[in-house]
Structures are given as C-alpha cells and as structure tokens.
Amino acid sequence: MSATVLLDRARELSRALAQLRFPAPVAHVYDPHAYAWAPYAAYVNRYGAGPKRVVLLGMNPGPFGMMQT
C-alpha cells in the first residue's frame, strides 16, 4: 500500500465522518485532517510508503490530542 493510497483513504474517511451530526450536549467536533493535514500528510509520505503487514487507522485523542505518540 502506498502513501498515496493511505492519504486517499484518510480523505474519504474524513469526508464521511464530516456528515455525522450529534445532539446536545455536544457543542464542538473537530477533525484533525481539517486543521493538521500538512503534518499528517508529511508523516504518511515519510513513513507510509513501502510494504506493510498491518496499518492502524484512527487517532488516539488521549489527554494531549494528536501530540500523544
């Protein structure tokens, strides 16, 4: 699987999730791909190329958001 394929799938997932609507008390929902696409794409382009046995897709919000590694 190439980095391009991974990025395409991430865009598809992001578009699909953007259609979700939540009732109160949810006031804000954010998509890291909307505000952090450039660093995400740089990471995927650097480390996402080449053969893989497993690809984990998603995010770990944790106490520090996307900064948790």
PyMOL commands that set and color helices and strands:
alter all, ss='L'
color gray80, all
select helices_A, chain A and resi 3-17+32-35+37-47+65-67
alter helices_A, ss='H'
color red, helices_A
deselect
rebuild
show_as cartoon
